[in-house]
Amino acid sequence: MMLIRNGKILSYLNLTLTAAIWGFAFVAQRSGLESLDPFTFNALRFALGTLCVWLVRKVARPGDAPARTDCDTTFTRKGIRQLLLLGLLLFCASSLQQTGMLWTSAGSAGFITGLYVVFVPLISLLRGRKLSKALLVSIPLAVMGLWLLNMNVGLNANLGNGLVLLGAVFWALHIQLIDRLTQLHSSLDIAVAQYAVCALLSALVAFPVSRAVPAWNMNLAELLQGISQAAVPILYAGVLSVGVAFTLQLHAQKKAAPEVASVILCLEGVFAMLGGYLILGEEVSLMAATGAVLLLAAMLATILGEGRGHFLIDKKGKPKF
């Protein structure tokens, strides 16, 4: 048995790396809220992410050199509207998540955000797509794993958890739209466009919101001090979480179906737990460890199930089912 070189394995590895970066990012995002309001923090991190990817794009495709042949560089009005919509979805998802974390813990936010593993396939069903048997097994495994991983976070019905849950719906819509756009345009073009839109919308909202909420109303000196205090979270969330992880997600979803991507990305909860153990010295309970194992099992079930129909063939070159 041999592997077809179609990039699927690399896509799964990229999604796993994305989940790792996002998992460690929850602590950074929570820390950033100690010095800045959610919209200012998001405006800064997405602006930084835009700059990073734009510089990479200039190096990867200098001057007027043509883009990759498998991607379209012409943006029709419909294409531009779709990119604007993608940026709007990213803004809504990240803003709801970041704002919700004012009233909930990073652990709760991590679990609730991970529920996009349910919303993504539901949207796929509404789109008329059929779910594979592997996904029908892996999705419940992933939900159970997320629950066990976060049993001690004290989930309850409050404003913060509600906002993060609504954000999970927007994350699911974002993953679904990426599935379409990555088949039409360069990943770097999509990345620059959506990050710039999200940064601009965050900045536009930050100004009136900061004036309306006394705790967030700062003069220029206080704002600069807040940015200085949140420099490390901004750098991590901007360069790694946005510039690297979101862009890896775009590239990976050229080959990986959105339902598969959502299961693998759920591993961010495992990496968040690992980061807490390694960096913060937090204890890992038996239940949390069991949840991590279930999430890994869900990922393996998805990949192996997809592999049977997508990248495994026998020695004679025929599909191995």
SULSUL-V26403 format. One record per residue. N is the residue number from 1. RES is the residue in one small letter. PHI is phi in whole degrees, -180 to 180 (999 if undefined). Layout:
n = {N,N}
res = {RES,RES}
phi = {PHI,PHI}
This chain:
n = {1,2,3,4,5,6,7,8,9,10,11,12,13,14,15,16,17,18,19,20,21,22,23,24,25,26,27,28,29,30,31,32,33,34,35,36,37,38,39,40,41,42,43,44,45,46,47,48,49,50,51,52,53,54,55,56,57,58,59,60,61,62,63,64,65,66,67,68,69,70,71,72,73,74,75,76,77,78,79,80,81,82,83,84,85,86,87,88,89,90,91,92,93,94,95,96,97,98,99,100,101,102,103,104,105,106,107,108,109,110,111,112,113,114,115,116,117,118,119,120,121,122,123,124,125,126,127,128,129,130,131,132,133,134,135,136,137,138,139,140,141,142,143,144,145,146,147,148,149,150,151,152,153,154,155,156,157,158,159,160,161,162,163,164,165,166,167,168,169,170,171,172,173,174,175,176,177,178,179,180,181,182,183,184,185,186,187,188,189,190,191,192,193,194,195,196,197,198,199,200,201,202,203,204,205,206,207,208,209,210,211,212,213,214,215,216,217,218,219,220,221,222,223,224,225,226,227,228,229,230,231,232,233,234,235,236,237,238,239,240,241,242,243,244,245,246,247,248,249,250,251,252,253,254,255,256,257,258,259,260,261,262,263,264,265,266,267,268,269,270,271,272,273,274,275,276,277,278,279,280,281,282,283,284,285,286,287,288,289,290,291,292,293,294,295,296,297,298,299,300,301,302,303,304,305,306,307,308,309,310,311,312,313,314,315,316,317,318,319,320,321}
res = {m,m,l,i,r,n,g,k,i,l,s,y,l,n,l,t,l,t,a,a,i,w,g,f,a,f,v,a,q,r,s,g,l,e,s,l,d,p,f,t,f,n,a,l,r,f,a,l,g,t,l,c,v,w,l,v,r,k,v,a,r,p,g,d,a,p,a,r,t,d,c,d,t,t,f,t,r,k,g,i,r,q,l,l,l,l,g,l,l,l,f,c,a,s,s,l,q,q,t,g,m,l,w,t,s,a,g,s,a,g,f,i,t,g,l,y,v,v,f,v,p,l,i,s,l,l,r,g,r,k,l,s,k,a,l,l,v,s,i,p,l,a,v,m,g,l,w,l,l,n,m,n,v,g,l,n,a,n,l,g,n,g,l,v,l,l,g,a,v,f,w,a,l,h,i,q,l,i,d,r,l,t,q,l,h,s,s,l,d,i,a,v,a,q,y,a,v,c,a,l,l,s,a,l,v,a,f,p,v,s,r,a,v,p,a,w,n,m,n,l,a,e,l,l,q,g,i,s,q,a,a,v,p,i,l,y,a,g,v,l,s,v,g,v,a,f,t,l,q,l,h,a,q,k,k,a,a,p,e,v,a,s,v,i,l,c,l,e,g,v,f,a,m,l,g,g,y,l,i,l,g,e,e,v,s,l,m,a,a,t,g,a,v,l,l,l,a,a,m,l,a,t,i,l,g,e,g,r,g,h,f,l,i,d,k,k,g,k,p,k,f}
phi = {999,-136,-101,-78,-84,-113,85,-66,-62,-62,-62,-65,-66,-64,-66,-66,-65,-59,-61,-64,-65,-65,-61,-73,-74,-60,-66,-63,-66,-66,-67,-62,-70,-73,-121,-135,-73,-59,-75,-65,-60,-66,-60,-70,-72,-77,-65,-65,-63,-60,-62,-61,-71,-62,-65,-63,-62,-66,-73,-70,-140,-68,57,-105,-62,-65,-77,-58,-69,-89,-128,-94,-103,-92,-106,-75,-59,-64,-63,-65,-62,-67,-67,-64,-64,-62,-63,-66,-62,-63,-62,-62,-64,-69,-68,-64,-65,-67,-69,-61,-71,-68,-119,-144,-82,-64,-65,-62,-62,-64,-66,-66,-60,-64,-69,-62,-64,-90,-68,-61,-66,-62,-65,-61,-63,-66,-81,88,-86,-100,-93,-72,-61,-62,-69,-64,-89,-74,-64,-60,-60,-66,-64,-63,-63,-61,-65,-64,-65,-124,-62,-96,-87,72,-66,-155,-82,-138,-60,-61,-65,-64,-65,-66,-64,-62,-62,-63,-64,-68,-62,-64,-63,-63,-62,-66,-70,-58,-55,-80,-71,-69,-83,-113,-136,-62,-59,-68,-63,-63,-60,-59,-64,-70,-66,-64,-62,-64,-63,-65,-63,-63,-67,-65,-78,-60,-63,-67,-66,-66,-77,-81,-104,-54,-66,-104,-80,-123,-83,-61,-64,-67,-64,-64,-66,-63,-64,-63,-68,-99,-59,-65,-59,-65,-63,-65,-68,-81,-78,-86,-65,-90,-60,-95,-67,-61,-71,-61,-60,-60,-66,-67,-76,-67,-111,-99,-66,-60,-65,-67,-59,-64,-68,-67,-66,-62,-64,-58,-64,-65,-71,-63,-64,-64,-64,-63,-72,-79,-95,-98,71,-74,-79,-112,-77,-62,-63,-64,-63,-64,-61,-63,-64,-64,-65,-63,-64,-63,-64,-65,-62,-66,-65,-67,-66,-67,-61,-61,-105,-123,-134,-107,-134,-88,-66,-87,86,-98,-58,-104,-107}
